[in-house]
Amino acid sequence: MPINEILAILCIVSFFAMLAIGMPVALTLAVSGLFFGYLGFGATLFNLLPARIFGVTANYTLIAIPLFVFMGVMLEKSKIADDLMDVIGHMAGGLRGGMGIGIVLVGVLLGATTGIVGATIVTLGLITLPALMRRGYHVPTACGTICASGTLGQIIPPSTILILLADILGQSVGTLFAAALLPGLLLSAIFVIYLLVLGMVKPELVPPVSLAERDTMSRSELWVKAAKVGLPPVALVLAVLGSIIGGIAAPTEAASMGALGSILVVALAGRFSFSVLRDTTLATTRITAGMMFILICAQVFALAFRGLNGEGLVHRMFEYIPGGINADIIFMMLIIFVLGFFIEWIEISYIVVPLFLPILQAANVDLVWIAALIALNLQTSFLTPPFGWALFYLRSVAPPEVPTIAIYKGVVPYIFLQLLALAMLFAYPSIATWLPRAIGW
């Protein structure tokens, strides 16, 4: 084996070794790439690095990321989740598993408006977990439902992961938004069906809300409040996604209108102030800067790995996999799923996906379908222990009497449900490809 390919293997091994000892992911990418790239080529390899970094940071499409993040953080500050859970709790509370279904529905709406997993889980955890425990919900089931519902923003557009995948795969952001919509709704429906079945099989785990509690608000008052609480964020989502998917506006233009619209929604709710704007801007800056730093460091790693003929190694590895391109895709999904136990979706997107891209292109695979598969697969990385961020987010706000093991147990059924949705999407690609074709993308 040539020395450069040995260095490429050591580059990956060192990356995981530094992760294991607790180094930040971004620095791990940069250090392993710089060290082994320098061993292989000296300083000449990195003459290309400034141009690569500039190409990433100057990408017009990525401007949509801070704008969508701003929209999400601003809406999170408006506390719409509090009001939504109150309304949906009254509407669905009489059904066994109804409160859990309400959490899923709120997760769908927050995913479409905020798209920020951490904010959604923290909000749902603070609002719903103590209430579910008071009403006799099985604690692991309650924790799992909150974590799974909070991750729906990773697949339901507008999602930052779809924007990054559009850049990596060379696809239109609007196309990927359209492709991810039905898989996201399919996954949400699977969660709802699971809770309904659980309510029939083991009703003691997901009891209904008492009639006395539901009667605190009349039906007419309930519908008025539902319209007041639900219409503004739904209208904002339809305006942003509709303009992108319908081809009326580019993603960056729609994102800027979404950011402005989020300010209007918060103002209409009477919760806008200078401090809210300041906190939103600071949070947006921190989130965006963190993402861009990882992106830049990933370029160092990718340049070194490709220069050391790492792609050639990957291609030869695929030659030993029987079963053709479908087996290759399954193998890729397996690698992404396993990596999701240890590293975040941003690193997986910029390390793994570009390595498989030439093989997929050579086989003329529909990259829109592949993007939906990857996005749905990466969503599981928020739930899979030991480093599932959804678990950490909920642990940070869960009452002290909730053991950590209950959170870990609670997400296990939802991991299998996500894998079921992934298998359905693999078996029926039209779930992802139908809508983009129907609207002419």
C-alpha positions as CSV (number, residue, x, y, z in Angstrom):
1,M,0.0,0.0,0.0
2,P,1.4,3.4,-0.9
3,I,2.6,5.6,2.0
4,N,0.0,8.3,1.3
5,E,-2.8,5.9,1.6
6,I,-1.4,4.7,4.9
7,L,-1.3,8.3,6.0
8,A,-5.0,8.7,4.9
9,I,-5.9,5.7,7.2
10,L,-3.9,7.2,10.1
11,C,-5.6,10.5,9.5
12,I,-9.0,9.0,10.1
13,V,-7.8,6.9,13.0
14,S,-6.2,10.0,14.7
15,F,-9.5,11.9,14.2
16,F,-11.5,9.3,16.2
17,A,-8.7,8.9,18.7
18,M,-8.7,12.7,19.5
19,L,-12.5,12.6,19.6
20,A,-12.3,9.8,22.2
21,I,-10.1,11.8,24.5
22,G,-12.5,14.7,24.4
23,M,-11.0,17.2,21.9
24,P,-13.5,19.6,20.2
25,V,-14.6,18.2,16.9
26,A,-13.6,21.3,14.9
27,L,-10.0,21.2,16.3
28,T,-9.9,17.5,15.8
29,L,-10.6,17.9,12.1
30,A,-8.1,20.6,11.6
31,V,-5.2,19.0,13.6
32,S,-5.5,15.6,12.0
33,G,-5.8,17.1,8.5
34,L,-2.9,19.5,8.9
35,F,-0.6,17.0,10.5
36,F,-1.0,14.1,8.1
37,G,-1.4,16.3,5.1
38,Y,1.9,18.0,5.9
39,L,3.6,14.6,6.4
40,G,2.4,13.5,3.0
41,F,2.9,16.7,0.9
42,G,4.6,19.3,3.0
43,A,3.2,22.9,2.8
44,T,2.4,22.7,-0.9
45,L,-0.9,20.8,-0.4
46,F,-2.3,23.7,1.7
47,N,-1.7,26.3,-0.9
48,L,-5.2,25.4,-2.0
49,L,-6.7,25.9,1.4
50,P,-7.4,29.6,1.3
51,A,-9.3,29.2,-1.9
52,R,-11.4,26.3,-0.5
53,I,-12.2,28.3,2.7
54,F,-13.1,31.3,0.7
55,G,-15.3,29.2,-1.5
56,V,-17.2,28.0,1.5
57,T,-17.5,31.3,3.4
58,A,-18.5,33.2,0.2
59,N,-21.2,30.7,-0.8
60,Y,-24.4,32.7,-1.3
61,T,-26.7,29.8,-0.4
62,L,-25.2,29.6,3.1
63,I,-26.4,33.1,3.9
64,A,-29.8,31.5,4.5
65,I,-28.4,29.7,7.6
66,P,-28.0,32.7,10.0
67,L,-31.3,34.1,8.7
68,F,-33.2,30.8,9.4
69,V,-31.4,30.5,12.8
70,F,-32.5,34.1,13.6
71,M,-36.1,33.3,12.7
72,G,-36.0,30.2,14.9
73,V,-34.4,31.8,17.9
74,M,-36.8,34.8,17.7
75,L,-39.8,32.6,17.6
76,E,-38.5,30.6,20.5
77,K,-38.3,33.8,22.5
78,S,-42.0,34.4,21.7
79,K,-42.9,31.4,23.9
80,I,-45.4,30.1,21.3
81,A,-44.8,26.6,22.4
82,D,-46.3,27.4,25.8
83,D,-49.6,28.5,24.2
84,L,-49.6,25.8,21.6
85,M,-49.2,23.1,24.3
86,D,-52.0,24.6,26.3
87,V,-54.4,24.5,23.3
88,I,-53.4,21.1,22.0
89,G,-53.5,19.7,25.5
90,H,-57.1,20.7,25.9
91,M,-58.0,19.4,22.4
92,A,-56.3,16.0,22.5
93,G,-56.1,15.5,26.2
94,G,-59.1,13.2,26.4
95,L,-57.4,10.7,24.2
96,R,-55.1,8.1,25.7
97,G,-51.7,9.3,24.5
98,G,-53.3,12.6,23.5
99,M,-50.8,14.7,25.4
100,G,-48.0,12.8,23.7
101,I,-49.6,13.3,20.3
102,G,-49.9,17.0,21.2
103,I,-46.2,17.2,21.8
104,V,-45.5,15.6,18.4
105,L,-47.8,18.1,16.7
106,V,-46.1,21.0,18.5
107,G,-42.7,19.5,17.5
108,V,-43.8,19.6,13.9
109,L,-44.8,23.2,14.1
110,L,-41.8,24.3,16.0
111,G,-39.6,22.3,13.6
112,A,-41.1,24.2,10.7
113,T,-40.7,27.5,12.4
114,T,-37.6,27.3,14.5
115,G,-35.7,24.2,13.2
116,I,-33.4,24.5,16.3
117,V,-33.4,21.1,18.1
118,G,-31.9,22.4,21.4
119,A,-34.4,25.2,21.8
120,T,-37.3,22.9,20.9
121,I,-36.4,20.2,23.3
122,V,-35.6,22.6,26.2
123,T,-38.9,24.4,25.6
124,L,-40.9,21.2,25.5
125,G,-39.0,19.7,28.4
126,L,-39.7,22.7,30.6
127,I,-43.3,23.0,29.7
128,T,-44.5,19.4,29.3
129,L,-42.4,17.0,31.2
130,P,-43.5,18.1,34.7
131,A,-47.1,18.2,33.5
132,L,-46.9,14.7,32.0
133,M,-45.4,13.4,35.2
134,R,-48.2,14.9,37.3
135,R,-50.8,13.3,35.0
136,G,-49.3,9.8,35.5
137,Y,-47.4,9.4,32.2
138,H,-44.7,6.7,32.1
139,V,-41.5,8.8,32.6
140,P,-39.3,7.1,29.9
141,T,-42.2,7.4,27.4
142,A,-42.6,11.1,28.2
143,C,-38.9,11.7,27.9
144,G,-38.6,9.8,24.6
145,T,-41.6,11.6,23.1
146,I,-40.1,15.0,24.0
147,C,-36.7,14.1,22.6
148,A,-38.0,12.6,19.4
149,S,-40.5,15.4,18.7
150,G,-37.8,18.0,19.3
151,T,-35.6,16.5,16.6
152,L,-38.3,16.8,13.9
153,G,-36.9,20.2,12.9
154,Q,-33.9,18.4,11.4
155,I,-36.0,16.9,8.6
156,I,-39.0,19.2,8.3
157,P,-37.9,22.3,6.3
158,P,-36.6,24.9,6.6
159,S,-33.7,22.9,8.0
160,T,-30.1,23.9,8.1
161,I,-29.0,20.4,7.3
162,L,-30.9,20.5,4.0
163,I,-29.1,23.8,3.1
164,L,-25.7,22.2,3.8
165,L,-26.7,19.0,1.9
166,A,-27.8,21.2,-1.1
167,D,-24.3,22.7,-1.1
168,I,-22.5,19.4,-0.8
169,L,-24.6,17.5,-3.4
170,G,-25.0,20.4,-5.8
171,Q,-28.8,20.5,-5.6
172,S,-31.3,23.3,-5.3
173,V,-32.3,24.1,-1.7
174,G,-35.9,24.4,-2.8
175,T,-35.8,20.9,-4.3
176,L,-34.4,19.4,-1.1
177,F,-37.0,21.3,1.0
178,A,-39.8,19.8,-1.1
179,A,-38.1,16.4,-1.0
180,A,-37.9,16.4,2.8
181,L,-41.4,17.6,3.5
182,L,-43.3,14.2,3.0
183,P,-40.6,12.1,4.8
184,G,-40.8,14.5,7.7
185,L,-44.6,14.3,7.9
186,L,-44.3,10.5,7.5
187,L,-42.0,10.3,10.5
188,S,-44.4,12.5,12.5
189,A,-47.3,10.2,11.5
190,I,-45.4,7.1,12.6
191,F,-44.8,8.8,16.0
192,V,-48.5,9.5,16.4
193,I,-49.5,6.0,15.4
194,Y,-47.1,4.6,17.9
195,L,-48.6,6.7,20.7
196,L,-52.1,5.7,19.7
197,V,-51.2,2.0,19.7
198,L,-49.4,2.4,23.0
199,G,-52.6,4.0,24.4
200,M,-54.6,0.9,23.3
201,V,-52.1,-1.7,24.4
202,K,-50.8,-0.1,27.6
203,P,-53.1,2.7,28.5
204,E,-51.5,3.1,32.0
205,L,-48.4,4.4,30.3
206,V,-50.2,7.3,28.5
207,P,-53.3,8.2,30.5
208,P,-55.7,10.9,29.2
209,V,-56.2,14.3,30.8
210,S,-59.0,14.4,33.3
211,L,-62.3,15.7,32.2
212,A,-62.3,18.4,35.0
213,E,-59.0,19.8,33.7
214,R,-60.3,19.8,30.1
215,D,-63.5,21.6,31.0
216,T,-61.6,24.8,32.2
217,M,-62.0,26.2,28.7
218,S,-65.1,26.1,26.5
219,R,-65.0,24.8,23.0
220,S,-65.5,28.2,21.4
221,E,-62.8,29.8,23.6
222,L,-60.5,26.9,22.6
223,W,-61.0,27.4,18.9
224,V,-60.5,31.2,19.2
225,K,-57.3,30.7,21.2
226,A,-56.1,28.0,18.7
227,A,-56.6,30.4,15.8
228,K,-54.8,33.2,17.7
229,V,-51.9,31.0,18.7
230,G,-51.5,28.8,15.7
231,L,-52.2,31.0,12.6
232,P,-49.3,33.5,12.8
233,P,-46.5,30.8,12.9
234,V,-48.3,28.7,10.4
235,A,-48.8,31.6,8.0
236,L,-45.0,32.4,8.4
237,V,-44.1,28.8,7.6
238,L,-46.3,28.7,4.6
239,A,-45.0,32.1,3.3
240,V,-41.3,31.1,3.7
241,L,-41.6,27.5,2.4
242,G,-44.2,28.3,-0.2
243,S,-42.1,31.0,-1.7
244,I,-39.0,28.7,-1.9
245,I,-40.8,25.5,-3.1
246,G,-43.0,27.5,-5.5
247,G,-39.9,29.1,-7.0
248,I,-41.1,32.7,-6.1
249,A,-38.0,33.5,-4.0
250,A,-34.5,32.1,-3.5
251,P,-33.8,30.5,-0.1
252,T,-31.7,33.5,1.1
253,E,-34.5,35.9,0.1
254,A,-37.2,33.8,1.7
255,A,-35.0,33.4,4.8
256,S,-34.6,37.2,5.2
257,M,-38.4,37.6,4.9
258,G,-38.8,34.8,7.5
259,A,-36.4,36.6,9.9
260,L,-38.5,39.8,9.4
261,G,-41.7,37.9,9.8
262,S,-40.6,36.3,13.0
263,I,-40.1,39.8,14.5
264,L,-43.6,40.7,13.4
265,V,-45.0,37.5,15.0
266,V,-43.3,38.2,18.3
267,A,-44.4,41.8,18.1
268,L,-48.0,40.8,17.5
269,A,-47.8,38.5,20.6
270,G,-46.7,41.6,22.6
271,R,-43.3,40.0,23.5
272,F,-40.9,42.0,21.4
273,S,-38.3,44.2,23.1
274,F,-34.8,45.4,22.7
275,S,-33.5,42.7,25.1
276,V,-35.3,40.0,23.1
277,L,-33.7,41.3,19.8
278,R,-30.3,41.5,21.5
279,D,-30.5,38.0,22.9
280,T,-31.7,36.6,19.6
281,T,-28.9,38.3,17.7
282,L,-26.2,37.0,20.1
283,A,-27.6,33.5,20.0
284,T,-27.7,33.6,16.2
285,T,-24.1,34.8,16.1
286,R,-22.9,32.0,18.4
287,I,-24.8,29.2,16.6
288,T,-23.7,30.5,13.1
289,A,-20.1,31.0,14.1
290,G,-19.9,27.5,15.6
291,M,-21.3,26.0,12.4
292,M,-19.0,28.0,10.1
293,F,-15.9,27.2,12.2
294,I,-16.6,23.4,11.9
295,L,-17.2,24.0,8.2
296,I,-13.8,25.6,7.7
297,C,-12.0,23.0,9.8
298,A,-13.7,20.3,7.7
299,Q,-12.2,21.8,4.6
300,V,-8.7,21.2,6.1
301,F,-9.5,17.6,6.8
302,A,-11.2,17.0,3.4
303,L,-8.3,18.5,1.5
304,A,-5.7,16.4,3.3
305,F,-7.7,13.2,3.0
306,R,-8.4,13.6,-0.7
307,G,-4.8,14.6,-1.3
308,L,-3.6,11.4,0.4
309,N,-5.9,9.4,-2.0
310,G,-8.4,8.7,0.6
311,E,-11.2,8.7,-2.0
312,G,-9.4,5.9,-3.9
313,L,-9.4,3.9,-0.7
314,V,-13.1,4.4,-0.3
315,H,-13.8,3.4,-4.0
316,R,-11.8,0.2,-3.6
317,M,-13.7,-0.6,-0.4
318,F,-17.0,-0.4,-2.3
319,E,-15.7,-2.8,-4.8
320,Y,-15.8,-5.5,-2.2
321,I,-19.4,-4.9,-1.3
322,P,-21.7,-7.3,-3.1
323,G,-25.2,-6.3,-4.2
324,G,-24.6,-3.3,-6.5
325,I,-25.5,0.3,-5.8
326,N,-28.4,-0.5,-3.4
327,A,-25.9,-2.4,-1.2
328,D,-23.5,0.6,-1.4
329,I,-26.3,3.0,-0.3
330,I,-27.2,0.7,2.6
331,F,-23.5,0.6,3.6
332,M,-23.4,4.4,3.5
333,M,-26.5,4.6,5.6
334,L,-25.0,2.2,8.1
335,I,-21.8,4.2,8.4
336,I,-23.7,7.5,8.9
337,F,-25.9,5.8,11.5
338,V,-23.0,4.4,13.5
339,L,-21.0,7.7,13.3
340,G,-24.1,9.4,14.6
341,F,-23.4,7.7,18.0
342,F,-20.2,9.7,18.3
343,I,-20.1,12.9,16.2
344,E,-22.5,15.6,15.1
345,W,-24.4,15.8,11.8
346,I,-22.4,18.7,10.5
347,E,-19.1,16.7,10.6
348,I,-20.8,13.7,9.2
349,S,-22.2,15.8,6.3
350,Y,-18.8,17.3,5.4
351,I,-16.7,14.2,6.0
352,V,-18.7,11.2,4.9
353,V,-21.0,12.5,2.2
354,P,-18.4,13.9,-0.1
355,L,-16.5,10.6,0.0
356,F,-19.5,8.7,-1.3
357,L,-20.7,11.3,-3.7
358,P,-18.5,10.2,-6.7
359,I,-19.8,6.6,-6.4
360,L,-23.4,7.8,-6.3
361,Q,-22.9,10.1,-9.3
362,A,-21.3,7.4,-11.3
363,A,-24.3,5.1,-10.7
364,N,-26.7,7.9,-11.7
365,V,-28.5,7.7,-8.3
366,D,-31.2,10.4,-7.7
367,L,-29.3,12.7,-5.3
368,V,-32.6,14.3,-4.2
369,W,-33.6,10.9,-2.8
370,I,-30.2,10.4,-1.3
371,A,-30.4,13.8,0.4
372,A,-33.7,12.9,2.0
373,L,-32.2,9.5,3.2
374,I,-29.2,11.2,4.7
375,A,-31.2,13.9,6.4
376,L,-33.6,11.3,7.9
377,N,-30.6,9.2,9.0
378,L,-28.7,12.1,10.5
379,Q,-31.8,12.9,12.6
380,T,-31.2,9.7,14.6
381,S,-27.8,11.1,15.7
382,F,-29.6,13.4,18.1
383,L,-31.2,10.4,19.9
384,T,-28.5,7.7,19.8
385,P,-26.4,7.4,23.0
386,P,-23.8,8.1,24.3
387,F,-23.5,11.5,22.7
388,G,-27.1,12.2,21.5
389,W,-27.5,15.9,22.0
390,A,-31.3,15.6,22.5
391,L,-30.6,13.5,25.6
392,F,-28.3,16.2,27.0
393,Y,-30.7,19.0,26.2
394,L,-33.5,17.2,28.1
395,R,-31.3,16.2,31.0
396,S,-30.4,19.9,31.5
397,V,-34.0,20.8,32.2
398,A,-35.6,17.6,33.5
399,P,-36.6,17.6,37.2
400,P,-34.0,16.0,39.5
401,E,-36.3,13.0,40.2
402,V,-36.1,12.0,36.5
403,P,-33.1,9.5,36.3
404,T,-30.8,9.8,33.3
405,I,-31.4,6.1,32.5
406,A,-35.1,6.9,32.0
407,I,-34.3,9.4,29.2
408,Y,-32.0,6.9,27.5
409,K,-34.6,4.1,27.7
410,G,-37.3,6.5,26.4
411,V,-35.6,7.2,23.2
412,V,-35.0,3.6,22.2
413,P,-38.5,3.0,20.6
414,Y,-38.2,6.2,18.7
415,I,-34.8,5.3,17.3
416,F,-36.4,2.1,15.9
417,L,-39.3,4.2,14.6
418,Q,-36.9,6.5,12.8
419,L,-35.2,3.5,11.3
420,L,-38.6,2.2,10.1
421,A,-39.2,5.5,8.4
422,L,-35.7,5.3,6.8
423,A,-36.5,1.8,5.5
424,M,-39.8,3.0,4.1
425,L,-38.1,5.9,2.3
426,F,-35.4,3.5,1.0
427,A,-38.0,1.1,-0.3
428,Y,-40.2,3.8,-1.8
429,P,-38.1,6.7,-3.2
430,S,-41.2,8.4,-4.5
431,I,-41.9,9.6,-0.9
432,A,-39.1,12.0,-1.4
433,T,-39.2,12.5,-5.2
434,W,-42.9,12.9,-5.8
435,L,-43.4,16.4,-4.6
436,P,-40.3,18.0,-6.3
437,R,-41.4,16.4,-9.6
438,A,-45.1,17.4,-9.1
439,I,-44.1,21.1,-8.7
440,G,-41.7,20.9,-11.6
441,W,-38.3,21.1,-9.8
